[in-house]
Amino acid sequence: MARQKIKREPEYIENVEIVDAGAEGMSVAKPEGRVVFIPFGVPGDVVDIEVYKRKKNFYEGKILNFKKLSDKRVVPVCQHFGLCGGCKWQHMDYQWQTYYKQKQVKDNFDRIGKIEYPEIRPILGCEKQFAYRNKLEYTFSNRKWLTDGAPTGTHDEDACKGLGFHLPQLFDRVVDIEQCHLQADPSNDIRLFVRRFTLERHLPYYNFRAHEGLMRNLVIRCNSKGEFMVIIVIGEENAIVRHELIPALEMAFPQIVSLLLVINPKLNDIINDLPFECLKGEPYLIETMKSPRPGYDDLKFRIGPVSFFQTNVYQAERLYKTAFDLAEVQGDELMYDLYTGTGTIAQYFSRFVNKVVGIG
């Protein structure tokens, strides 16, 4: 006879202080010595919580009421914060974000690694808190999620359509995005243009349960020069997309230097194995990184539609330059680039050492 699982009632605890920040945007409270992971808290908050899940070594809960707000807390810039799942810590001052991320590394060395290590230098934060990503991928869905936390309740097909990011843990629901602060302009205008056009022409958005519908994905890539690549993914050939939407995009946004079309009839969203049809420009963007030493040409990378490249090129350049300075290369070294990927680090060092071996 199968053992019947006992459902426990939620537990309510008042006046709980958030004492730490954990991984994946969680905050940590320790009422009566129990570790409770809670989303959207900031160390210093005093809150009432509901504990709804119990594990062997920790609990999970949610905030019901704020009794005191932390001085580390800030007002999130994004109107979609807390729903789309993209920016976990936007409600915490950036200097404290870096502090707690560094603390996570130290705690992992201490508790998991149990190793001795030299003093950790402070994190070098990014100068750009927003508009730093060079790639965003949006999803079309015929079942968008309303911002009040309820699904759409209308029979108007167009009113149910959404273009944005998947709601966390719900594969068939999309948060319809009005403005995302992660990518530079005119990224938002491009997305809104595509949404407006497809709604006006009543083009079917993808149905994840029935696996049908025309519009599937919109991928926007950019480089530090302000040039854009736009990839439109559809479920089947369509004359309106090919002969009307794409020319309209090209005319409206001269910043788009690469415009590609992908037809994906599969049941999944993976497009790496599908042909890309380039309808404008070249099927790549050129990204530049400054040479770590003066007198040498800057590095130029050709970024294709499915290329893996550091999503924050500004911070990647700073990271590589810091590693280069710490290495104090003399020119006779044999360097190993472990888990090399596309080899950007190997190429960054290659002109200044004797030999580089990249291991994927």
Backbone hydrogen bonds, N-H to C=O, Kabsch-Sander energy under -0.5 kcal/mol:
donor,donor_aa,acceptor,acceptor_aa,energy
7,K,5,K,-0.5
8,R,6,I,-0.6
11,E,51,V,-2.2
13,I,49,I,-2.4
16,V,47,V,-3.7
18,I,45,D,-2.9
19,V,17,E,-0.5
19,V,28,V,-2.5
20,D,28,V,-1.5
22,G,26,M,-3.3
25,G,22,G,-0.6
26,M,23,A,-1.7
27,S,38,I,-3.0
28,V,20,D,-3.0
29,A,36,V,-2.2
30,K,17,E,-0.6
33,G,30,K,-1.6
34,R,31,P,-2.0
36,V,29,A,-2.9
36,V,34,R,-0.6
37,F,59,Y,-2.7
38,I,27,S,-2.7
40,F,25,G,-0.7
41,G,38,I,-0.8
44,G,18,I,-2.7
45,D,42,V,-2.8
46,V,68,K,-2.5
47,V,16,V,-3.1
48,D,65,N,-2.8
49,I,13,I,-2.9
50,E,62,K,-2.4
51,V,11,E,-3.4
52,Y,50,E,-0.7
52,Y,60,E,-1.8
53,K,60,E,-1.6
55,K,58,F,-2.8
59,Y,35,V,-2.6
60,E,53,K,-2.5
61,G,37,F,-2.5
62,K,50,E,-1.8
64,L,48,D,-3.2
65,N,48,D,-1.4
67,K,46,V,-3.3
67,K,65,N,-0.5
68,K,46,V,-2.0
73,R,70,S,-1.1
74,V,91,H,-2.3
81,F,78,C,-1.1
83,L,80,H,-2.1
84,C,80,H,-1.5
88,K,86,G,-0.7
92,M,89,W,-2.1
93,D,72,K,-2.8
96,W,93,D,-0.9
97,Q,93,D,-1.8
98,T,94,Y,-2.2
99,Y,95,Q,-1.4
100,Y,96,W,-2.4
101,K,97,Q,-2.1
102,Q,98,T,-2.2
103,K,99,Y,-2.0
104,Q,100,Y,-1.8
105,V,101,K,-1.5
106,K,102,Q,-2.3
107,D,103,K,-2.8
108,N,104,Q,-2.2
109,F,105,V,-2.1
110,D,106,K,-2.3
111,R,107,D,-3.4
112,I,107,D,-0.5
112,I,108,N,-1.3
113,G,108,N,-2.8
114,K,109,F,-1.5
115,I,109,F,-1.3
125,G,123,I,-1.0
129,Q,127,E,-0.7
131,A,181,H,-3.0
132,Y,182,L,-0.8
133,R,182,L,-2.9
134,N,311,T,-1.7
136,L,220,I,-2.1
138,Y,136,L,-0.5
138,Y,218,L,-3.3
139,T,164,G,-3.1
140,F,216,R,-2.4
141,S,162,G,-2.4
142,N,206,Y,-2.0
144,K,160,C,-2.7
145,W,174,V,-2.2
146,L,150,A,-1.9
149,G,146,L,-1.9
152,T,144,K,-1.0
157,E,155,H,-0.7
160,C,156,D,-1.1
160,C,157,E,-0.7
161,K,158,D,-1.0
162,G,141,S,-2.6
164,G,139,T,-2.2
165,F,175,V,-1.2
167,L,173,R,-2.2
170,L,167,L,-2.3
173,R,170,L,-0.9
174,V,143,R,-1.1
175,V,165,F,-3.4
176,D,145,W,-0.6
176,D,174,V,-0.7
177,I,163,L,-1.6
177,I,175,V,-0.6
187,S,184,A,-1.8
190,I,186,P,-2.4
191,R,187,S,-2.1
192,L,188,N,-2.7
193,F,189,D,-2.2
194,V,190,I,-2.2
195,R,191,R,-2.6
196,R,192,L,-2.6
197,F,193,F,-2.5
198,T,194,V,-2.4
199,L,195,R,-2.1
200,E,196,R,-2.5
201,R,197,F,-1.9
202,H,199,L,-1.1
203,L,198,T,-2.6
206,Y,215,M,-1.7
207,N,212,E,-3.5
208,F,206,Y,-0.7
211,H,207,N,-1.7
212,E,207,N,-1.2
214,L,204,P,-0.6
215,M,204,P,-2.7
216,R,233,V,-2.4
217,N,233,V,-1.6
218,L,138,Y,-2.1
219,V,231,I,-2.7
220,I,136,L,-2.8
221,R,219,V,-0.5
221,R,229,M,-2.9
222,C,134,N,-1.9
223,N,227,E,-1.7
226,G,223,N,-1.7
228,F,255,Q,-2.7
229,M,221,R,-2.9
230,V,258,S,-2.5
231,I,219,V,-2.9
232,I,230,V,-0.5
232,I,260,L,-2.5
233,V,217,N,-2.8
233,V,231,I,-0.5
234,I,232,I,-0.5
234,I,262,V,-2.7
235,G,214,L,-2.6
242,R,238,N,-2.2
243,H,239,A,-2.9
244,E,240,I,-1.6
245,L,240,I,-2.5
246,I,241,V,-2.2
248,A,244,E,-2.0
249,L,245,L,-2.5
250,E,246,I,-2.4
251,M,247,P,-2.1
252,A,248,A,-2.3
253,F,249,L,-2.1
256,I,253,F,-1.8
257,V,228,F,-2.1
257,V,255,Q,-0.9
258,S,228,F,-1.4
259,L,280,K,-1.7
260,L,230,V,-2.9
261,L,277,E,-2.5
262,V,232,I,-2.6
264,N,234,I,-3.4
264,N,262,V,-0.6
274,L,271,I,-1.9
277,E,261,L,-2.6
277,E,275,P,-0.5
278,C,276,F,-0.7
279,L,259,L,-3.0
279,L,277,E,-0.7
280,K,259,L,-1.1
282,E,257,V,-0.7
284,Y,282,E,-0.9
285,L,303,I,-2.3
287,E,285,L,-0.6
287,E,301,F,-2.9
289,M,299,L,-2.6
296,Y,293,R,-1.0
299,L,289,M,-2.6
301,F,287,E,-3.4
303,I,285,L,-3.5
303,I,301,F,-0.7
304,G,302,R,-0.7
307,S,304,G,-1.0
309,F,307,S,-0.6
313,V,311,T,-0.6
316,A,312,N,-2.3
317,E,313,V,-2.3
318,R,314,Y,-1.4
319,L,315,Q,-2.6
320,Y,316,A,-2.8
321,K,317,E,-2.2
322,T,318,R,-2.1
323,A,319,L,-2.4
324,F,320,Y,-2.5
325,D,321,K,-2.4
326,L,322,T,-2.3
327,A,323,A,-1.9
328,E,324,F,-1.1
329,V,324,F,-0.6
335,M,333,E,-0.6
335,M,355,K,-3.1
337,D,335,M,-0.5
337,D,357,V,-2.8
338,L,336,Y,-0.8
339,Y,359,I,-1.5
340,T,337,D,-0.5
340,T,359,I,-1.9
343,G,340,T,-2.4
347,Q,343,G,-2.4
348,Y,344,T,-1.9
349,F,345,I,-1.8
350,S,346,A,-1.6
351,R,347,Q,-0.5
352,F,349,F,-2.4
353,V,349,F,-0.5
353,V,350,S,-0.6
354,N,333,E,-1.1
355,K,333,E,-1.8
357,V,335,M,-3.0
358,G,356,V,-0.5
359,I,337,D,-2.7
359,I,357,V,-0.5
360,G,358,G,-0.5
